[in-house]
Amino acid sequence: SILKPERVGEFLGDMLDQLSARDAPASMELLLDALISLMACKAAVKMGDPLAPEEIASLMARRVHVERATNCPHGRPTSLSLSLNELEKQFKRK
């Protein structure tokens, strides 16, 4: 119920790939963890998804309550921190 309808088929295909892979997790606990991570990935907001300002504010407010919110389930960063100096360099102000 947390997946958008258009992402259910993709999730099921990826789940079947995960279950049939030769390097599938050895224990049920690890397999369940991998499948939950896969579901979290498929349910996540993706680049290009339209969001209303209220949705963005809600996501940012709830972010502090999420364990490991700085990375997606695959380990990719969900945010970056730039110093003022780094930001100025990016805009060629320094």
Backbone as numpy.savetxt, mean C-alpha at the origin, in Angstrom:
# Nx Ny Nz CAx CAy CAz Cx Cy Cz
-14.94 -7.55 1.23 -15.75 -6.34 1.23 -14.90 -5.07 1.23
-13.60 -5.19 1.54 -12.77 -3.98 1.54 -12.19 -3.68 0.17
-12.26 -4.65 -0.74 -11.71 -4.44 -2.08 -12.74 -3.76 -2.97
-12.27 -2.87 -3.81 -13.14 -2.28 -4.82 -13.50 -3.38 -5.81
-14.73 -3.39 -6.30 -15.15 -4.47 -7.21 -14.21 -4.68 -8.39
-13.66 -3.61 -8.93 -12.77 -3.77 -10.09 -11.42 -4.39 -9.74
-11.11 -4.51 -8.46 -9.83 -5.10 -8.05 -9.97 -6.52 -7.51
-11.19 -7.04 -7.39 -11.40 -8.38 -6.84 -10.78 -9.44 -7.75
-11.03 -9.36 -9.06 -10.48 -10.34 -9.99 -8.97 -10.36 -9.96
-8.37 -9.18 -9.91 -6.91 -9.08 -9.85 -6.38 -9.73 -8.58
-7.07 -9.47 -7.46 -6.66 -10.07 -6.18 -6.76 -11.59 -6.25
-7.87 -12.11 -6.78 -8.04 -13.56 -6.84 -6.96 -14.21 -7.72
-6.65 -13.59 -8.84 -5.60 -14.11 -9.70 -4.25 -14.11 -9.00
-3.93 -13.01 -8.33 -2.66 -12.93 -7.60 -2.62 -13.92 -6.44
-3.78 -14.12 -5.79 -3.86 -15.07 -4.67 -3.59 -16.48 -5.18
-4.19 -16.85 -6.31 -3.94 -18.18 -6.88 -2.48 -18.34 -7.29
-1.88 -17.29 -7.84 -0.45 -17.33 -8.17 0.38 -17.57 -6.91
0.02 -16.88 -5.82 0.73 -17.01 -4.55 0.62 -18.44 -4.02
-0.58 -19.00 -4.10 -0.81 -20.35 -3.57 -0.10 -21.42 -4.38
0.06 -21.20 -5.68 0.67 -22.22 -6.53 2.17 -22.01 -6.75
2.72 -20.95 -6.23 4.14 -20.65 -6.43 5.02 -21.68 -5.72
6.13 -21.99 -6.34 7.08 -22.93 -5.74 7.67 -22.37 -4.44
7.81 -21.07 -4.38 8.39 -20.44 -3.19 7.30 -19.91 -2.26
6.13 -20.54 -2.28 5.03 -20.12 -1.41 5.48 -20.28 0.05
4.94 -19.44 0.94 5.30 -19.53 2.35 5.09 -20.94 2.90
6.02 -21.38 3.75 6.04 -22.76 4.24 4.95 -23.06 5.26
4.53 -22.08 6.03 3.53 -22.34 7.06 2.23 -21.61 6.74
1.17 -22.07 7.34 -0.13 -21.41 7.16 -0.09 -19.98 7.66
0.63 -19.74 8.76 0.73 -18.39 9.31 1.41 -17.44 8.32
2.50 -17.90 7.72 3.20 -17.07 6.74 2.37 -16.87 5.48
1.66 -17.90 5.07 0.80 -17.80 3.89 -0.33 -16.80 4.16
-0.95 -16.89 5.33 -2.01 -15.96 5.68 -1.49 -14.53 5.72
-0.29 -14.33 6.28 0.32 -13.01 6.32 0.55 -12.48 4.90
1.03 -13.34 4.00 1.27 -12.93 2.62 -0.05 -12.57 1.92
-1.10 -13.33 2.17 -2.39 -13.05 1.54 -3.03 -11.77 2.10
-2.87 -11.53 3.38 -3.39 -10.29 3.98 -2.63 -9.09 3.42
-1.32 -9.23 3.27 -0.53 -8.15 2.67 -0.96 -7.89 1.23
-1.23 -8.96 0.49 -1.70 -8.83 -0.89 -3.04 -8.12 -0.93
-3.94 -8.50 -0.02 -5.25 -7.85 0.02 -5.12 -6.37 0.38
-4.23 -6.06 1.32 -4.02 -4.67 1.70 -3.51 -3.87 0.52
-2.63 -4.48 -0.26 -2.08 -3.81 -1.44 -3.19 -3.53 -2.45
-4.02 -4.53 -2.72 -5.08 -4.37 -3.72 -6.15 -3.38 -3.26
-6.34 -3.27 -1.95 -7.37 -2.36 -1.42 -6.85 -0.93 -1.27
-5.55 -0.75 -1.37 -4.94 0.56 -1.13 -5.28 1.56 -2.23
-5.23 2.82 -1.87 -5.38 3.90 -2.84 -4.17 3.85 -3.77
-4.42 3.90 -5.05 -3.35 3.83 -6.04 -3.13 5.19 -6.70
-1.96 5.36 -7.29 -1.66 6.59 -8.01 -2.73 6.79 -9.09
-3.25 7.98 -9.16 -4.28 8.29 -10.15 -5.70 8.09 -9.67
-5.88 7.43 -8.51 -7.23 7.28 -7.96 -7.75 8.65 -7.55
-8.94 9.02 -8.00 -9.47 10.32 -7.60 -9.91 10.29 -6.13
-9.49 11.30 -5.39 -9.87 11.43 -3.98 -10.35 12.85 -3.72
-11.44 12.94 -2.97 -11.94 14.24 -2.56 -11.04 14.77 -1.44
-10.97 16.08 -1.26 -10.15 16.63 -0.17 -10.49 16.03 1.20
-11.78 15.73 1.42 -12.20 15.15 2.70 -11.62 13.74 2.87
-11.56 12.97 1.77 -10.99 11.63 1.84 -9.50 11.68 2.15
-8.81 12.63 1.54 -7.38 12.79 1.80 -7.15 13.16 3.27
-7.93 14.09 3.78 -7.79 14.51 5.18 -8.07 13.34 6.12
-9.08 12.54 5.81 -9.41 11.39 6.63 -8.29 10.36 6.63
-7.74 10.07 5.46 -6.64 9.12 5.38 -5.42 9.60 6.17
-5.10 10.87 6.03 -3.95 11.42 6.75 -4.17 11.39 8.27
-5.39 11.66 8.71 -5.69 11.65 10.14 -5.62 10.22 10.70
-6.06 9.24 9.93 -6.07 7.85 10.40 -4.70 7.20 10.29
-3.81 7.79 9.54 -2.49 7.22 9.29 -1.70 6.99 10.57
-1.86 7.86 11.54 -1.10 7.74 12.79 -1.48 6.50 13.59
-2.62 5.90 13.27 -3.10 4.72 14.00 -2.70 3.40 13.33
-1.97 3.50 12.22 -1.61 2.31 11.45 -0.17 1.91 11.76
0.00 0.64 12.10 1.34 0.12 12.32 2.09 0.09 10.99
3.31 0.52 10.96 4.15 0.57 9.76 3.52 1.39 8.64
2.98 2.53 8.96 2.32 3.38 7.96 3.29 4.05 7.00
4.56 3.97 7.30 5.55 4.63 6.43 5.89 3.81 5.20
5.43 2.55 5.16 5.72 1.68 4.02 4.49 0.87 3.63
4.40 0.54 2.35 3.34 -0.35 1.88 3.72 -1.79 2.25
2.82 -2.76 2.05 3.16 -4.15 2.39 4.39 -4.68 1.66
4.74 -4.08 0.52 5.92 -4.53 -0.22 7.19 -3.83 0.23
7.07 -2.88 1.17 8.24 -2.18 1.68 8.51 -0.85 1.01
7.69 -0.48 0.03 7.90 0.81 -0.64 7.43 1.94 0.29
8.12 3.07 0.26 7.71 4.19 1.13 6.36 4.76 0.72
5.58 5.16 1.71 4.29 5.81 1.44 4.39 7.32 1.57
5.51 7.78 2.08 5.74 9.22 2.19 7.24 9.47 2.27
7.59 10.69 1.99 8.99 11.10 2.06 9.09 12.36 2.91
10.19 12.51 3.58 10.43 13.69 4.38 11.61 14.44 3.76
11.36 15.69 3.40 12.41 16.52 2.81 12.65 17.73 3.70
13.91 18.04 3.91 14.23 19.26 4.65 13.95 20.45 3.73
13.86 21.62 4.31 13.66 22.83 3.51 14.80 22.99 2.52
16.01 22.69 2.96 17.18 22.79 2.10 17.05 21.85 0.89
16.64 20.60 1.12 16.47 19.63 0.03 15.37 20.08 -0.93
14.30 20.61 -0.39 13.19 21.08 -1.22 13.62 22.27 -2.07
14.36 23.19 -1.49 14.85 24.34 -2.23 15.78 23.91 -3.36
16.60 22.88 -3.12 17.49 22.38 -4.18 16.68 21.78 -5.33
15.60 21.08 -5.03 14.78 20.47 -6.05 14.15 21.52 -6.97
13.85 22.69 -6.41 13.27 23.77 -7.19 14.32 24.78 -7.63
15.58 24.35 -7.52 16.72 25.16 -7.95 16.71 26.57 -7.33
16.40 26.60 -6.06 16.42 27.86 -5.30 17.71 28.01 -4.52
18.55 27.00 -4.53 19.84 27.04 -3.83 20.91 26.48 -4.71
